[in-house]
Amino acid sequence: MIRLAQQNDAEAIMDIKKEIILLEKTSKFFITSPSELPHDINLEKERIQESREKNNLFVVYEVERTVVGFMVFRRYDLTRLHHAGSLGMGIRNAYTNQGIGTKLLEYLINWAKKQEGLEKICLGVTSSNQRAIQVYRRIGFIDEGIQRKQIKYEDGTYGDDILMAYYI
């Protein structure tokens, strides 16, 4: 079930981020390094509250009353960019490959179509996250660019930042 995030979801959202960053197979999916793990629950609560105040979208996905995924969309504040915004999401490893990401994206697109003046959903995805790239393309996102070697991992390897967009 998808619902709007509440401040009491902050800990579960932080736990999902930590899991993704710390798991070896998904660590390179976020640009945040393991040494920069989120630890300030009050900051996460503020992000949830700010999202509501600015008419952005911050949702969680629940399975049996447990938060297993989240998605946040922030519309750009600047006048010349206000027709667009950026997307971020995360799903617990045990719940990947079950269509949750697709459902979250479809929810976002349906919501975005009702927002006055919103024309474009932007995202950046690490080149190592091929599963997510395939989902984005299947939904209708298009590649807009590649920032080559944009991400340098702790082991000295690099990842590209794939820039994608969905036009509403």
Number of C-alpha atoms within 10 A of each C-alpha: 13 17 13 16 23 14 15 12 19 19 17 17 26 17 17 20 22 20 19 21 23 16 13 10 12 14 20 24 21 20 18 17 17 17 9 10 15 17 12 11 17 12 12 19 19 13 16 23 16 15 19 15 9 11 12 19 20 24 23 24 22 15 11 7 8 12 22 22 25 28 23 22 22 19 22 14 12 9 7 8 12 14 17 23 20 16 19 15 20 22 22 17 15 8 13 14 12 9 10 20 22 16 14 20 17 13 15 19 17 11 11 21 14 9 12 8 12 17 15 20 22 20 20 22 22 22 22 19 17 12 11 17 19 12 15 21 14 11 13 14 20 16 16 13 12 16 14 12 13 14 19 14 15 11 6 7 9 17 20 17 20 20 18 21 22 19 14 14
